[in-house]
Amino acid sequence: MDRFGDDLCEVIVDYLPIGDKLRYECISKQFKRLLFNRHRVLVLSETSLTGFDDNVDTISQVLTTSREYKRLFNIEIHLFRQLVAKLPWIQVLVIDNYCIIDGNVLRAIGDNCRHLRRFVCTSIKCMDISDEDLRYFGQQVSATLRSLQFDCLQDFQLNLILRLTRNSIRSVNIQNNNFIVSNDFVFLDFHPASDSRDGNHISQLCPKLDTIYITCYSVEDLKRFADYYSQNIRKIEIKFVSNYMLGDVMNAGLKQLSRFVNLQSLTLLIYNYQKGFIAPIDEGLRMIGTNCPKLEHFVCEMTKNLISGQLFQVLSPFCALKTCKISTTYEIYDTRDPYGTVAQLAHCKHLKHITLYLKYLSDKHLSHIHLSLPHLQTFKVNTSNGFIGDKTLESLAQLPRLTTVEISGTSPALINITDEGVCPLVIKCPLLRQLCLFCKTSVGKQSVDQFISIARKYPKNIYKYFYECNHDLCSEIPINYELTGHPVPQNLQIFQI
């Protein structure tokens, strides 16, 4: 290694996990000088954390089992200070929810992490964190901090940090508090309450909000929030705890959402695991579609279906939609014709991506999809008691921009797809790159040969073909030469399930 320059040596040692770096400091002066220069991410955790694009190292050497809380871990402050002192260029610091932190940990971070851009603390136990500790932490990192997640602070402590880091902070996520705010985002957990000490509303702290993540327990919460931000908000993800929103309250909540006239993305998560009557939400959805003409992305996930009419007809006012996902494990109220047909989505001419997880979806609902959605690119459906076959694929084959098709079904007897439906789809859709049939099918060698032919013709394109068949030759391995009769090109992945 002495023959390598410092720049090359830095690149090489950057691939080492942090535990090895700590041990290799004694190898040479060059190692000690260069080991941590390119280290940017540190995770304090007893288990691995994911969710970062960077190379994340987890380290548990500074953690010891808590005597008071047997399932939690104390951070040994003298070891932690030595660790962060070795990492002057750290940009992302994550503290796991099983770690106990206190004011000394925050002060150590403030003293040593002068380039910190993202701080995530999901700890469920914070001990002896005073306003002075938070003030010191905020002053030290205010110049560089861009993202903050702190799950165990009180709302007045949150306001203190926000004021100290106001000029730099862009994203704050504190899930266990009354509200979660930043200059660009609001994460509302219970209600947009005022500061418990000085009465400042979050609109005074965050005048540039355009995205909110809400767990809603009452309509009054939404009403007060819409009074302040109805013109600014572009994206809403809202979770309705419907155990507290029975009767017509859910519909009233959706009517408040329709006040956000510049809304571009809406995600509705409606969970109900208890018995109780919840009124249909058809009226509220229609009002959102009518009053939010810029809405392009719509997701609705329900544990119980709350649409009393035909599903596609309820969605017809969403004229600007580009992405739509509907998921429910229960049937629609109207069992005679629960969904209608995709012809009722004729006004959604810009729809490019559609995902449907519905119980009774079948060919009669989807057979003319090419007439109603001519620009469709992604088609994903999952049905447990429906019947989807070649008729749907014949309609999809008339969509020249189609790139992805995924059909899933848990009932093998109800889904029947053959080579007669797959082959025209592969031939007529020049942009098709991925076809996944996670259901019992009757496809065989003919469709495989067709995919191989297309892959050979366009070697620069990557193709994927996954399917489940009824015969015993199928296995969870790539199709080989003996089965297809032709070698599989490298740009094609074929799996039999």
C-alpha positions in Angstrom: 0.0 0.0 0.0 3.0 2.4 0.5 3.4 2.4 -3.3 -0.1 3.8 -3.8 -0.8 7.5 -3.6 -3.1 8.9 -1.0 -6.0 9.4 -3.5 -5.9 5.7 -4.6 -5.5 4.5 -1.0 -8.6 6.5 0.1 -10.7 4.8 -2.6 -9.5 1.3 -1.6 -10.0 1.7 2.2 -13.4 3.2 1.6 -14.8 -0.2 0.8 -13.9 -1.4 4.3 -16.7 -1.5 6.9 -16.3 0.9 9.8 -15.5 -1.9 12.3 -12.5 -3.0 10.2 -11.4 0.6 9.8 -11.2 1.0 13.5 -9.0 -2.0 13.8 -6.8 -1.2 10.8 -5.7 2.2 12.2 -2.7 0.7 13.7 -1.3 -0.7 10.4 0.5 2.5 9.3 0.4 6.2 9.6 -1.0 6.4 6.0 -3.9 4.2 7.0 -4.6 6.3 10.1 -4.6 9.5 8.1 -6.8 8.3 5.3 -9.2 5.6 6.6 -12.1 8.0 7.5 -11.6 10.8 4.9 -14.3 9.4 2.6 -16.6 8.0 5.2 -20.0 9.7 4.9 -22.6 7.5 6.6 -22.7 6.1 10.2 -25.5 3.9 11.7 -25.6 3.1 15.4 -27.6 -0.1 15.5 -27.7 -3.6 16.8 -29.3 -4.6 13.5 -28.8 -3.5 9.9 -30.8 -0.5 8.6 -31.7 0.0 5.0 -33.2 2.8 3.0 -30.0 4.8 2.0 -28.4 4.9 -1.4 -24.9 5.2 0.2 -22.8 2.4 1.5 -24.2 2.1 5.0 -22.1 0.7 7.8 -23.7 -0.4 11.1 -21.7 -0.4 14.3 -22.6 -1.7 17.7 -19.2 -1.4 19.5 -20.4 1.8 21.3 -23.6 0.1 22.6 -24.1 -1.7 25.8 -27.3 -3.4 27.2 -29.3 -1.1 29.4 -29.8 -2.3 32.9 -33.1 -0.5 33.3 -34.5 -1.4 29.9 -33.4 -4.9 29.0 -34.3 -4.6 25.3 -32.6 -1.3 24.8 -29.0 -0.2 24.5 -27.1 2.6 26.1 -24.6 4.7 24.0 -21.3 4.8 25.8 -20.6 8.5 25.6 -16.8 8.3 25.9 -16.6 5.7 23.1 -19.1 7.6 21.0 -17.0 10.9 21.3 -13.9 9.0 20.2 -15.8 7.5 17.2 -17.4 10.7 15.9 -14.1 12.6 16.3 -12.6 10.2 13.8 -15.4 11.0 11.3 -15.1 14.7 10.5 -16.8 14.4 7.1 -19.8 12.5 8.2 -23.0 13.6 6.4 -25.7 11.0 7.5 -26.0 9.8 11.0 -28.7 7.3 12.0 -29.5 6.2 15.6 -31.7 3.1 15.8 -34.9 2.9 17.8 -33.3 0.4 20.2 -30.7 3.0 21.4 -31.1 5.3 24.3 -29.8 8.8 23.8 -29.3 11.8 26.0 -28.1 15.4 25.9 -24.4 14.3 25.9 -24.9 12.4 22.6 -26.4 15.5 20.9 -23.5 17.7 22.2 -20.9 15.2 20.9 -22.6 15.2 17.5 -22.6 19.0 17.5 -19.0 19.3 18.4 -17.7 16.8 15.8 -20.1 16.5 12.9 -19.8 19.9 11.3 -20.8 18.6 7.8 -23.9 16.7 9.0 -26.7 16.9 6.4 -29.1 14.3 7.6 -29.8 13.2 11.2 -32.2 10.4 11.9 -33.0 9.3 15.4 -35.8 6.8 15.7 -35.0 6.1 19.4 -38.0 5.3 21.5 -36.2 6.5 24.7 -34.6 9.9 25.1 -33.3 10.7 28.6 -32.3 14.1 30.0 -32.4 16.1 26.9 -32.7 19.7 28.0 -33.5 22.8 26.0 -29.8 23.9 26.4 -28.7 20.6 24.8 -31.1 21.1 21.8 -30.0 24.7 21.5 -26.4 23.8 21.4 -27.0 21.0 18.9 -29.0 23.3 16.6 -26.5 26.1 16.7 -23.6 23.7 15.8 -25.3 22.0 12.8 -27.5 24.8 11.6 -25.2 25.7 8.7 -25.4 22.3 7.0 -28.3 20.3 8.3 -31.0 19.6 5.6 -33.0 16.7 7.0 -34.0 15.9 10.5 -36.0 13.0 11.9 -36.4 13.0 15.7 -39.1 10.6 17.0 -39.0 11.3 20.7 -39.1 15.1 21.1 -41.9 17.2 22.4 -43.5 19.7 20.1 -42.0 22.7 21.9 -38.6 21.1 21.6 -39.2 20.6 17.9 -40.0 24.3 17.4 -36.8 25.2 19.2 -34.7 23.2 16.7 -36.6 24.4 13.7 -36.0 28.1 14.7 -32.3 27.4 15.1 -32.0 25.6 11.8 -34.6 27.5 9.9 -32.3 28.8 7.2 -31.0 25.3 6.2 -33.6 22.7 7.2 -35.7 21.3 4.4 -37.2 18.1 5.7 -38.3 17.2 9.2 -39.9 14.0 10.3 -40.8 13.4 13.9 -43.5 10.7 13.9 -44.3 10.5 17.5 -45.2 14.1 18.0 -48.3 16.2 17.5 -47.1 17.6 14.2 -44.1 17.3 12.0 -42.9 20.3 10.0 -40.2 21.9 7.9 -39.9 24.6 5.3 -41.1 22.3 2.6 -42.9 19.5 4.3 -45.5 18.9 7.0 -46.0 15.5 8.6 -49.2 15.7 10.7 -49.7 13.0 13.2 -52.6 14.1 15.3 -53.6 17.7 14.6 -52.0 20.9 13.4 -51.8 22.2 17.0 -50.2 25.4 18.0 -46.9 25.5 19.8 -47.7 24.5 23.4 -45.5 27.3 24.8 -45.9 30.4 22.6 -48.9 29.7 20.4 -47.2 30.0 17.1 -49.1 28.1 14.3 -47.0 25.9 12.0 -47.9 28.2 9.1 -45.6 30.8 10.7 -42.8 28.3 10.8 -43.3 26.8 7.4 -44.6 29.3 4.8 -43.4 27.2 1.8 -45.1 23.9 2.5 -46.1 21.9 -0.5 -46.2 18.3 0.8 -48.0 16.8 3.8 -48.1 13.4 5.4 -51.1 13.0 7.7 -52.5 10.5 10.1 -56.0 11.9 10.6 -58.3 11.2 13.5 -60.9 13.9 13.0 -62.3 16.1 10.2 -61.6 19.2 12.3 -57.9 18.6 11.9 -58.2 18.6 8.1 -60.4 21.7 8.1 -58.0 23.8 10.1 -55.1 22.7 8.0 -57.0 23.4 4.7 -57.7 26.9 6.0 -54.0 27.7 5.9 -52.6 25.6 3.1 -55.4 24.9 0.6 -53.6 26.9 -2.1 -50.0 25.7 -1.5 -50.2 21.9 -1.1 -49.2 19.8 -4.1 -48.9 16.4 -2.5 -50.9 14.7 0.3 -50.5 11.2 1.8 -53.2 10.7 4.4 -53.9 7.8 6.6 -57.5 7.6 8.0 -57.8 5.7 11.2 -61.4 4.8 10.5 -62.0 3.2 13.9 -62.5 6.8 15.0 -64.2 8.0 11.8 -67.3 6.0 11.4 -70.5 7.0 9.7 -70.4 10.0 7.4 -67.2 11.4 8.9 -64.9 9.8 6.4 -66.8 11.4 3.5 -66.6 14.8 5.2 -62.8 14.3 5.5 -62.6 13.7 1.7 -64.6 16.9 1.1 -62.0 18.8 3.0 -59.3 17.3 0.8 -61.1 18.6 -2.2 -60.3 22.2 -1.0 -56.7 21.7 -2.0 -57.3 22.9 -5.6 -53.6 22.7 -6.7 -53.2 19.1 -5.5 -51.1 16.9 -7.9 -50.6 13.7 -5.9 -53.0 12.1 -3.4 -52.6 8.9 -1.4 -55.5 7.6 0.7 -54.8 4.8 3.3 -58.0 3.8 4.9 -57.6 1.1 7.6 -60.5 -0.4 9.6 -60.1 -3.6 11.6 -63.2 -3.3 13.8 -66.9 -3.7 13.2 -68.8 -0.5 12.5 -70.7 1.2 9.7 -68.6 3.5 7.5 -70.6 5.4 4.8 -69.5 5.0 1.2 -66.9 7.5 0.0 -68.2 7.8 -3.5 -69.4 11.4 -3.1 -66.1 12.5 -1.5 -64.0 11.0 -4.3 -66.1 12.6 -7.0 -65.7 16.0 -5.3 -61.9 15.5 -5.2 -61.9 14.6 -8.9 -64.0 17.6 -9.8 -62.3 20.3 -7.6 -58.7 19.1 -8.1 -58.2 19.4 -11.9 -54.3 19.1 -11.6 -54.4 15.8 -9.8 -52.1 13.4 -11.7 -51.3 10.6 -9.1 -53.9 8.9 -7.1 -53.5 5.9 -4.7 -56.3 4.4 -2.6 -55.7 1.4 -0.4 -58.6 0.1 1.8 -58.8 -2.8 4.1 -62.6 -2.7 3.5 -64.1 -1.5 0.3 -66.0 1.8 0.8 -67.2 2.4 -2.8 -70.9 1.7 -3.2 -71.2 2.4 -6.9 -69.2 1.2 -9.9 -65.5 1.8 -9.2 -64.5 3.1 -12.7 -67.4 5.4 -12.8 -66.4 7.0 -9.5 -62.9 7.6 -10.9 -64.2 9.1 -14.1 -63.9 12.8 -12.9 -60.2 12.4 -12.4 -59.4 13.7 -15.9 -55.7 14.6 -15.4 -54.7 11.3 -13.9 -51.4 9.8 -15.1 -51.0 7.2 -12.3 -53.7 5.3 -10.5 -53.6 2.5 -7.9 -56.7 1.0 -6.3 -56.3 -1.8 -3.7 -59.0 -3.5 -1.6 -59.3 -7.1 -0.3 -63.1 -6.9 -0.1 -65.8 -6.8 -2.7 -67.7 -3.7 -3.8 -71.1 -3.0 -2.3 -72.8 -3.5 -5.7 -72.1 -7.2 -6.3 -74.1 -7.3 -9.5 -71.6 -5.1 -11.4 -69.0 -3.9 -8.9 -66.5 -2.2 -11.1 -68.2 -1.2 -14.3 -65.8 -1.2 -17.3 -62.7 0.7 -18.2 -64.8 2.5 -20.9 -66.0 4.7 -18.0 -62.5 6.0 -17.7 -62.7 7.5 -21.2 -62.1 11.0 -19.8 -58.8 9.9 -18.3 -56.9 10.1 -21.6 -53.6 10.9 -20.0 -53.5 7.8 -17.7 -50.2 6.0 -18.2 -49.9 3.7 -15.2 -52.7 1.7 -13.6 -52.6 -0.8 -10.8 -55.7 -2.7 -9.6 -55.8 -5.1 -6.7 -59.5 -6.1 -6.7 -61.2 -9.3 -5.8 -63.6 -10.0 -8.7 -61.7 -8.4 -11.6 -62.2 -10.2 -15.0 -62.1 -9.8 -18.8 -65.5 -8.1 -19.0 -64.1 -5.1 -17.0 -60.8 -4.8 -19.0 -61.5 -6.1 -22.5 -61.7 -2.7 -24.2 -59.0 -0.9 -22.3 -57.2 0.2 -25.5 -60.2 2.3 -26.5 -60.4 4.2 -23.2 -56.7 4.4 -22.2 -54.7 4.8 -25.4 -51.5 6.1 -23.7 -51.2 3.3 -21.1 -47.7 2.2 -20.4 -47.9 0.1 -17.2 -50.7 -2.4 -16.5 -50.7 -4.3 -13.2 -53.7 -6.3 -11.8 -54.2 -8.8 -9.0 -57.4 -10.7 -8.5 -58.4 -13.5 -6.2 -61.8 -14.6 -7.6 -61.7 -13.1 -11.1 -61.1 -14.5 -14.5 -58.5 -12.8 -16.7 -57.5 -14.4 -20.0 -56.5 -13.9 -23.6 -59.3 -11.4 -24.2 -57.6 -8.8 -22.0 -54.3 -9.5 -23.6 -55.8 -8.9 -27.0 -56.9 -5.5 -25.9 -53.5 -4.7 -24.4 -51.8 -5.8 -27.6 -53.4 -2.7 -29.3 -51.5 -0.3 -26.9 -48.3 0.6 -28.8 -46.7 2.4 -25.8 -47.1 -0.5 -23.3 -43.9 -1.3 -21.5 -44.9 -3.4 -18.4 -47.7 -6.0 -17.9 -48.1 -7.9 -14.6 -51.1 -10.1 -13.9 -51.4 -12.0 -10.6 -54.0 -14.3 -9.3 -54.4 -16.5 -6.2 -57.0 -18.8 -7.7 -55.4 -21.0 -10.4 -58.7 -22.2 -11.8 -60.0 -18.8 -12.6 -57.2 -17.3 -14.8 -56.4 -18.8 -18.2 -53.8 -17.2 -20.4 -52.3 -19.0 -23.4 -49.7 -18.5 -26.1 -52.5 -17.2 -28.4 -52.8 -14.1 -26.1 -49.1 -13.7 -25.2 -47.6 -13.9 -28.7 -49.6 -11.0 -30.3 -48.8 -8.9 -27.2 -45.1 -9.4 -27.7 -45.2 -8.8 -31.4 -47.5 -5.7 -31.5 -46.1 -3.9 -28.5 -42.6 -2.8 -29.6 -41.8 -1.1 -26.2 -42.8 -4.1 -24.1 -39.9 -4.9 -21.7 -41.5 -6.9 -18.9 -44.3 -9.5 -18.8 -45.0 -11.2 -15.5 -47.8 -13.8 -15.3 -48.0 -14.8 -11.6 -50.9 -17.1 -12.1 -51.7 -20.5 -13.6 -51.4 -20.3 -17.3 -51.2 -22.6 -20.3 -48.4 -20.8 -22.1 -45.5 -22.9 -23.4 -42.7 -23.0 -25.9 -44.3 -20.7 -28.5 -44.4 -17.6 -26.4 -40.8 -18.3 -25.1 -39.6 -18.6 -28.7 -41.3 -15.3 -29.6 -39.5 -13.5 -26.7 -36.2 -15.0 -27.8 -36.8 -13.8 -31.3 -37.5 -10.2 -30.1 -34.5 -10.2 -27.8 -32.2 -11.2 -30.6 -33.6 -8.6 -32.9 -33.0 -5.8 -30.4 -29.9 -6.8 -28.4 -29.6 -3.4 -26.6 -33.0 -3.8 -24.9 -33.4 -5.7 -21.7 -36.4 -8.1 -21.5 -38.1 -10.0 -18.6 -40.6 -12.8 -19.0 -41.9 -14.5 -15.9 -44.8 -16.9 -15.9 -46.4 -19.7 -14.0 -47.6 -22.8 -15.9 -49.7 -25.9 -15.1 -47.3 -28.7 -16.2 -44.7 -30.3 -14.1 -41.7 -29.1 -16.1 -41.7 -25.7 -14.5 -39.1 -24.8 -11.9 -37.7 -21.7 -10.3 -34.7 -21.6 -12.6 -34.0 -19.8 -15.9 -35.1 -21.7 -18.9 -32.2 -23.5 -20.5 -31.3 -24.6 -24.0 -32.9 -28.0 -23.8 -36.3 -26.7 -22.8 -36.6 -23.9 -25.4 -34.6 -25.4 -28.2 -32.7 -22.1 -28.6 -30.1 -20.5 -26.5 -31.5 -17.6 -24.5 -29.9 -14.2 -25.3 -28.1 -12.4 -22.5 -30.5 -9.5 -22.7 -33.5 -11.7 -21.9 -34.5 -13.2 -18.5 -37.0 -16.0 -18.6 -38.3 -17.7 -15.4 -40.8 -20.4 -15.0 -42.5 -20.4 -11.6 
